[in-house]
Amino acid sequence: MRARIPVWFGTARPPFVPATLHWHVTESRATVNFVVDTGAFDMILSEDDAEDLGVDMGRLRPSKTPIGVIGGTVPSYDLHGISVAFTCDKGRTHTFGLRCMRVMANKSGRRGGPGGEEACSLLGRRFLRDNDFSLHWEFGKEKAHLGAPDRHGQETKGDFIP
């Protein structure tokens, strides 16, 4: 039986999955709404959400490659020592440790600034594939959920090394 992680729908943003990020370097935590984006290659944290977690962007090392977006690329930075926890429909939590998460620079400024676009954190297909998720979507009803593998009590997966 697969655990179900609800996908939330709203009028102000695309469908998303709330998650709790834990940055082990500072022990800080923040709730992030990850847009479910199977067109995005990887899981990406927006600069705004990284700052909400207490990250000083000026102290992060640039990633080797920028992030491709419609119309070009944007710089990205490597955030190490992070885990992401999703709450399932039965109240259980699935936590995934990550060696590194890429942070996407937001050229529009904090929360998009005046007239700017807010950059969203993305839940992309590599994270979903590598962790054996499935996506179930009823478009007409605006209902969706992620199917997460039932790990029989194992709450942490991934390659995070504290």
Residue, then its C-alpha position, 0 to 999 in steps of 0.5 A: m500500500r502506498a502512502r498518499i501525499p495530498v496535492w493542494f489546489g489554490t487560485a493564486r498558484p499552481p497545484f502544490v505539496p506542502a513540506t517541511l524543510h530542515w537545514h541541519v547546518t543551523e537546525s532551522r526549519a521552514t514550511v515550503n509549498f513545492v509546485v508539482d512540476t513534472g516538466a522541471f528536471d529536479m527539486i529546486l528551492s526558490e531564493d525566497d524560500a531559502e531565505d525563509l529557512g535562514v540561508d544567507m545567499g551570499r554564503l552559498r557556492p554557485s552550482k556548476t550549471p544554471i537552471g534552465v527556464i523558459g527564455g533562458t537560464v538563471p543562476s543556481y546555488d548549492l545548499h547542503g545538509i537539507s532534509v524534506a518531510f512530507t505529511c501523508d493523508k494518515g498523518r505519517t511523515h515521510t522524510f528524505g535526506l538530500r546531499c544537496m538541493r539547488v537554490m534558484a536565484n530570483k532576479s525579481g527580488r524578494r517575493g517578486g517585488p513590485g510588478g515582479e514574478e514570485a519564483c516558486s520552489l519546484l518538485g521535479r521529476r528526478f526527485l519523484r522518480d528516484n524516490d519511486f513516487s507516483l502521481h494521480w490526478e483527476f483534472g476535472k475534479e481538481k483532485a490529486h495526490l502523490g503516491a509514496p512508497d510505504r517504507h514500513g516504518q522507515e522514515t528517512k531515505g536518501d543520501f544525506i550525511p549529517 
